[in-house]
């Protein structure tokens, strides 16, 4: 199966989950806001499937994350009834066993945001920006952290603009004043773990891993930039006239 065919298969399976979950969500307006992300991601993946196909692994990781996001958008992240599902399946309270006092589905998905999406981001960095060595692991972690922070700012803005029940449903803090900090921390931890595992596998399989890592940290241009580079450009421009 080609990479593009694999993507279309995953999109079809995703649609078979997302459409039923979108028929009668708990809060329609919150579902609409949450699904801006899903629709944008699916359109982008389909639009680039021919010119820039990702690996099957990357497509699968994105698929799993979007499926979890659809579950969260159907119920709102703060009200996903995983506790009832767990009790029905195993006969005891998961929250009670783990000492949880709140619904932690949102925490799980923030962690998986980093764990599942850091690898596809790394693939794009390598193939587009040609990053190597240390930077091919650091930049996906850095982007995960920055986009996680950006998402928390978007949540805050939405809560301020819409207010009321919709704003609180979208924000989903459940009364925790440190909710945004914990969410960003978990996303960062997930990405760090993903990049750590990836680096470990590459260190085992890639013969020139150490050389590439060291070379990525070597100074490529000894001359300073800033005002020095501006002066060089001006001097070069005057020489060319």
N, C-alpha and C positions, 0 to 999 in steps of 0.2 A: 504494500500500500504506500502510495506517495505521501509526502508530507502534506500536500494540499488536500488529498482525499481524507487523510487522517483528521485534518482540521474540520472538514465538512461533516464528517461523522460525529465529531465532538460537538459541533454546533447543533446538529440535529438532536443529539441526546440532551444537550443543554436546553434546547427549545421545548423538548418533551417534559422537562422539569419546570422550566420558568413559566410556561403558559398556564398550566394548572395552578401554580402558586400565585399567578397574577390575576386569577379570576375573582377571588374574594379575599384580598389581603385584610389584615386586621385594621390598618389605617391606610386608606387609598392614597392620600396626599403624601404620606411618608414613603409609601411604596414607589410613587412616581419620582420623588427626589432621589431615593436610593438607586433606582434603576437607570438614572442618567449615566452612572459609572458602567453598568453592564452593557447598555446599548452602545455607548461610545467604544468600549473595549472590543465588542463583537464586530462592529463596523470597521474598526481599525485593523483587526486581524484579517478579516475577509478582504479588505481593500489591498492589503499588502501580501496576501497569500501567494500571489504569482511572482511579484518582483522581489519579495523579501520573506520567503517561507522560513519559519522557525523550526527547530528540531521537534520531533514528536514528544520528547521529554518536556520541553518548554510549553508546548500546546497543552499537554496533559496537566501540568502544574497550574497553568492559568485556568483551565477548565474546572479543576477541583475547587480553586478559590472562588470562582464565579458561582458555582453551585451552592457553596456555603453562604455566599452573599445573598443569593436568591432566597434561601431559607430565612436569613436574617431580615430581609426586606419584607417578606410575607408577614412575619409575626411582629416585627421590630426587634432589634437585637436584644433589648432588655426583656422581651417576653417570649423568647423561643422556649417551648416547653420540654427541653431536654430532660428535666428532672422527672416529669411524668412518663416520658418514653423510657427512661432508665428503670424506673420503678416497675413499669409494666413488663419490661423484658427480664429483669433480674430480681425483682421482688424486694429491693431495698433502696434507700435514698443515697444517691451519689453525692449530693450536697452535704448530707449529714456525715457520710463516710470521710469526705475531704475537709469538713469543717467550713464549707462555704456558707456565707450569709447573704449572698446576692446571686443573681443570674450571671454566670460567667461566660455565656456564649460569645459576647462581644470581645472579651479578653482573648478567648481562643482564636477568633478570627483575626484579631490584630496580630497575634503571634504568628499565625499562618500567613498573614500578608507578607511578612518578612521571610518566613521559611519557604514559602512556595514561589514567590515572585522574584526573589533575588537572583535565582539562576537564569530565568528568561532575560532579566535585565542585564546580567553579565554577558549572555550570548549576544545581545544587541550592542553592548559596549565594545566587545571584541570585534564584531563584524563590521560595525559602522566607524567607530573611533580608532580601531586597531590598537586598543590598549593591551598591555602585556604584563606579566609578572604580578608584582604587588598591587598595581593599580587595577588589574582585572578583578581583584577581590575587594579592594577598598571602595572603589567607586560604586558598585552595586549596593554595598552597605550604606554608603553616604547618601545615595539617592533614596534608598528605603527610609532612612531616618528623616530626610528633608521632606519627602512626600507625605510621610506619616504626620509630621508637624503641620504641613499645609492642610491636610485633611482635617486635623483638629481645629484649625483656624476657620475652615469652611463650615464645620459643624457649629462653631460659635457664631459665625455670621448668620447662618440659617436660623439658629435659635433666636438671635436678636431681631431678625427681619420678620419672621413669622410669629414668634412668641407662642404663648399658650400651650395647648396640648400637642400641637404639631411640632413646635420647637423643642419641647421636652422629649417627645418620642424620637425625634431625629438625633438629639444630643445624647440621650441615653446614659446619663451619668449615674443614675440610680442613687443620688444623694452623696456620691463620693467626690469630694472637692479635688482629689488628686487623680480623677479618672483619666484626664487627658495625658498626664505624665506617665501613668501606668500603661496606657495604650501605646504611647510612643516607645516606652521602654521595652514592651513585649515585642513590638514590631522589629525593633533594633536587635533584640536577642534572637528572634527567629532568623533574621538576615545574617547575623553573625554566625549562627550555627550552620546555616546553609553554606555560607562561604568557607567555613572551617572544614566541613565535610568535603566540599568540592576541592579545596586546596589539598586536603589529605589524599584524596583519590588521585589528583594530578601528580602529587609528589611521589606516589607509588607507581603510576603508569607512565609519566612523562620523563624521559631520560634526561632532558636538558632543563628540568624544572628549576634547579638551583641557579644555573647560569642565567636563565631568563629572568628569574626573580631579582638577582643581583644587578643585571643589566638594566632592569626597569628603574632601579634606584640610582643609577649612575647619572651624573650631571651631563646633560647633552649639549648645553650652550653655556659656556663659562662667563660670557659677558652679561652684565646686569641689564635689566629692561627699564621700564618706567621712563624717567626723563632722559636717560642715556639712549634708549631706543628711539625716542622722539627726535633727539638730536641727530642720531644716525640717519633716520628717515628724511629729515630736513636737509641734511648735508647731501644725501643721495639725490634728493629732488632738485637741489640747486645745481648739482653736477650734471643732471640730465637736461637742464634747460639751455 
